[in-house]
Amino acid sequence: MSEQAELTPAEESAAPLEQLKQQIAEQEQRPAGAGRAIAVLALLCSLLLAAAAAAAAYWLWPQWQQMQNQQQQLQQAQQDVNRQSAELLSSSQSQLQQSLNSQQQSLSAFEQQLSAEQQRQQQQLQQQMQAVRELVQQSDGAPPRHWALAEIQFLLKRADDSLWLNQDINSARLLLQRAQQQLSELDDASLINVRQAIAADLTALAALKTPDLSAIHIELAQMRKSSMGLALKQQQSELSVTVAEPQGELKNWRSTLKYYWDSSLQQLFSARVAMPEDYFSLTEEQQLMVRIALNQQLLLAQLAVLSAEPTVYRSALQQASDQLQRHFQATEPAVRQLSEKLLALAAIDISEQQLPALQSGPQLQDYLQSMAETEL
């Protein structure tokens, strides 16, 4: 056996070579298995990343599309609002210009009518004065009683003209009182019917409750001047939303996520105070238009007072009050005072009342005619 275990020199020289080949083969086999494991691990990681990306895209893509749609809707709504504002401004300007033209035409026609009425009254007064002069010339040798009766007749005639031509009840009342005073100074029992007729006319005039239209006209003119300086309503500025800073600890990941979410929303949207529709910011042109519209309603009320049109008068005051409440700052003292004046003026009835027919003038005319027949 010892002889069989012994190796030949050739075998002894080839043994180290065989061991080296065996070690190289083992080393080649080991890296091949490790590479396959790494490849499998890399493949699994890639599949996981792809699945995570697909899940994230599946969850975030509809939200992103919804956010894009909302942004487009907001832009479209803003464009619609701008277009409607431009159309409203254009229509308001045209309507305001038409209203101004029509009111100026009405005012011009009323001024012409008033001028013609004044000329006619002046001519009538001159004719009456001429008639009085002729009556004085005819009664130059008459006794003083005839002079007093002629003056009383003139006063009664002027009272009738003031009542029916000028619609001036106060002047008619003063003229009747003056005629009554002169009749009392004559102290003639034959004139008792005339004095009773004057007393009845004064009672009928006292029963009339007519407002002072001139005072209303002046009050509306003062309100028109003050309306151009009233304070308008303006929208408040945008709110500044503050987002709390996140905390650096890992356990507070919810606050960190909320911080970045709120920051993203703040960049996309801006918050402002919820206001009613009539609380909006006005440009300088729109502010001027609002003031002119209020001024024109007050002017229309003035014209209605002069022409005694109660329907137009109340409608103009109502629209002026609505515009005052809609566009002007109600907390300002000037606005509150103007609103109270509008309510007080709206309660006044400017409609024409049925004027009574004065009986004192015809009664005196009958007395003078009977006296002339007696003297003949």
Secondary structure, 3 states (H helix, E strand, C coil): CHHHHCCCHHHHHHHHHHHHHHHHHHHHHHHHHHHHHHHHHHHHHHHHHHHHHHHHHHHHHHHHHHHHHHHHHHHHHHHHHHHHHHHHHHHHHHHHHHHHHHHHHHHHHHHHHHHHHHHHHHHHHHHHHHHHHHHHHHCCCCCHHHHHHHHHHHHHHHHHHHHHCCCCHHHHHHHHHHHHHHHHHHCCHHHHHHHHHHHHHHHHHHCCCCCCHHHHHHHHHHHHHHHCCCCECCCCCCCCCCCCCCCCCHHHHHHHHHHHHHHHHHHHCCCCCCCCCCCCCCCHHHHHHHHHHHHHHHHHHHHHHHHCCHHHHHHHHHHHHHHHHHHECCCCHHHHHHHHHHHHHHCCCCCCCCCCCCCHHHHHHHHHHHHHHHHC
